[in-house]
Amino acid sequence: LTLKLKPQDSLILSELINCINDKIKDIELEISYKSTITCFDSDLIINLISSQKNLEKFHYKDDSGNLFIYPIILKLRDHSHSIKSLTLEQSCSIDVDLFSSFENFYNLQELSFKNFNFEGNHDLFSNIKFPKLKSLSFDDIKSRNQQYMAYVSEPIMNFIQNHSTNLNHLSMNVLDVIMKDTFKTISQ
């Protein structure tokens, strides 16, 4: 199921949820700002996620300016047993603490973050492990906190190293960060 939504499409999404209850394994949502109506109900997205039993792929892109990513990540925990591919894209700052919600995603094979500014306790990245992870992307991200102001944080490097034995694909496009010794660190 692929949906490119504008805020005025919320009624369509509401009706769609009733029709597709428990039948969708792949969801790709793109929420656009290209509308004069600025109100979009995040509960509809949460209900769409909740109404599925075995969600395997979730791709979320939001350029609407609304910050729906927090409740979405929390709701995706209900699918930690089934999600294999997760892509999250939204231009915003996000606290790394939120990613502790991913610790039980044992079947996750593809993980992609795009346009995030990671803030907070980066050490949490070191504790998250996905035993089946094959593809990892950090694209157009900023990774900063007081301890790691100019470099890709060591915990993010540790996160990559912890998954290096299974990774077939690694993409890093990190903004405003000096990539000092990054590839040397990853390859160790």
Secondary structure, 3 states (H helix, E strand, C coil): CEEEECHHHHHHHHHHHHHHCCCCCEEEEEECCCCCCCCCCHHHHHHHHHCCCCCCEEEEEECCCCCCHHHHHHHHHHHCCCCCEEEEEEEEEEEHHHHHHHCCCCCCCEEEEEEEEEECCCCHHHHCCCCCCCEEEEEEEEECCCCCCCECCHHHHHHHHHCCCCCCEEEEEECCCECCCHHHHHHC
